[in-house]
Amino acid sequence: MTRGDTGMVAVLVVLFMTVLLPVGWILIAFPAEPYHVLSGEPVRHAAEASGVRLAHVTNITWQLPGAMGGKSYLLEDAEGHTLVIQTQTFETAESRDAAVVTFSAQSVGKGRTIGRLMVIGHQIIHIGPDPGGIFARLAPELRKMRSAG
């Protein structure tokens, strides 16, 4: 083996270890959510089940291909903490997944809003900043809906 071949092998090993291996583990650990149509409003159901009050609900539509509309929820707990959660339904699994990729590809402040996403069936749920810990109370109910699929 020549010096150039050894260097190339070293570059390939480093590339594999830093990029491909972590991506592979992520794909194995977090399989894609199957696309299925949910009935009802998961966030409303989770809020009612966890004792969080719906202060305001409005209809919204994200400007993304395949977006069919959703809702924006302003949630409030007994201590006065608030949380904004938006949902959006999508026509196909491909359009839903493309929206997740678009969100993930942006950096905060440069096209990406602060918060995180959760996918349940044909819906994407965007959870805004949560200083009061309201989402921690909603999450178990939403996970039940996700696994019930």
C-alpha positions in Angstrom: 0.0 0.0 0.0 1.3 3.4 -0.9 1.2 6.6 1.1 -1.6 8.0 -1.0 -3.7 4.8 -0.6 -3.2 4.9 3.2 -4.3 8.5 3.3 -7.4 7.8 1.2 -8.3 4.9 3.5 -7.9 7.1 6.5 -10.2 9.8 5.0 -12.8 7.2 4.1 -12.7 5.8 7.7 -13.1 9.2 9.2 -15.9 10.1 6.9 -17.7 6.8 7.8 -17.2 7.4 11.5 -18.3 11.0 11.5 -21.2 11.0 9.0 -22.5 7.7 7.9 -22.4 5.8 11.2 -24.4 8.5 13.3 -27.0 8.9 10.5 -27.4 5.1 10.4 -27.9 4.9 14.1 -30.5 7.7 14.0 -32.4 5.9 11.3 -32.4 2.6 13.2 -33.3 4.2 16.6 -36.0 6.5 15.3 -37.9 4.9 12.5 -40.2 7.0 10.4 -43.8 7.6 11.6 -46.2 5.7 9.3 -48.5 7.9 7.3 -52.2 7.4 8.4 -55.1 9.8 8.7 -56.0 10.7 12.2 -59.5 11.6 13.2 -60.1 14.5 15.5 -57.6 16.9 17.0 -54.7 15.2 18.9 -53.6 18.4 20.7 -57.1 19.2 21.9 -57.5 15.6 23.1 -54.1 15.7 24.9 -54.9 19.0 26.5 -58.2 17.9 27.8 -56.7 14.6 29.1 -53.9 16.4 30.9 -55.9 19.2 32.4 -54.4 22.1 30.4 -56.8 24.8 29.2 -57.2 25.8 25.6 -57.1 29.6 25.7 -57.5 30.2 21.9 -57.7 28.1 18.7 -57.3 29.4 15.2 -57.2 27.8 11.7 -53.9 28.1 9.9 -52.3 26.8 6.7 -48.5 26.6 6.3 -47.1 27.8 3.0 -45.6 24.4 2.1 -46.5 22.0 -0.8 -49.1 19.5 0.2 -50.2 21.4 3.4 -54.0 21.1 3.8 -54.5 23.2 6.9 -54.3 22.9 10.6 -54.8 24.7 13.8 -52.8 27.0 16.2 -53.5 26.3 19.8 -52.7 28.7 22.7 -52.5 26.5 25.8 -52.5 27.7 29.4 -52.0 26.0 32.7 -53.2 26.9 36.2 -49.9 28.8 37.0 -50.4 31.1 34.0 -47.7 29.5 31.7 -48.6 29.5 28.0 -47.5 27.4 25.1 -48.3 27.7 21.4 -48.6 24.5 19.4 -49.4 24.4 15.7 -50.6 21.4 13.7 -50.7 20.9 10.0 -52.1 18.0 8.0 -50.5 16.9 4.7 -51.9 15.2 1.6 -49.2 12.5 1.3 -46.4 11.0 3.3 -43.9 12.5 0.9 -45.2 16.0 1.4 -45.2 15.6 5.2 -41.7 14.2 5.2 -40.5 17.0 2.9 -41.9 19.5 5.4 -39.9 17.9 8.2 -36.7 17.9 6.1 -37.3 21.6 5.2 -37.7 22.5 8.9 -34.7 20.5 9.9 -32.4 21.9 7.2 -32.8 25.5 8.4 -31.0 27.0 11.3 -32.8 28.9 14.0 -33.3 32.5 12.9 -32.6 31.8 9.3 -36.0 30.4 8.2 -36.5 28.1 11.2 -38.7 29.0 14.1 -37.7 28.1 17.7 -39.2 24.9 18.7 -39.4 21.3 17.8 -41.5 19.0 15.6 -43.5 15.9 16.4 -45.1 13.7 13.6 -48.3 11.8 14.3 -49.9 10.1 11.3 -50.6 12.7 8.6 -49.9 15.6 10.9 -46.9 17.6 11.9 -47.1 19.2 15.3 -44.8 22.2 16.0 -44.2 22.9 19.7 -43.0 26.4 20.4 -40.8 27.4 23.4 -42.1 25.9 26.6 -40.7 27.6 29.7 -43.6 26.4 31.9 -43.3 22.7 31.1 -46.8 22.3 29.6 -45.6 20.0 26.8 -44.2 17.6 29.3 -47.8 17.0 30.5 -49.2 16.7 26.9 -46.4 14.4 25.5 -47.6 11.1 27.1 -51.1 11.5 25.5 -49.6 12.4 22.1 -47.2 9.5 22.3 -50.2 7.2 22.9 -51.9 8.5 19.7 -48.6 8.0 17.9 -48.2 4.4 18.9 -51.9 3.6 18.5 -51.6 4.6 14.8 
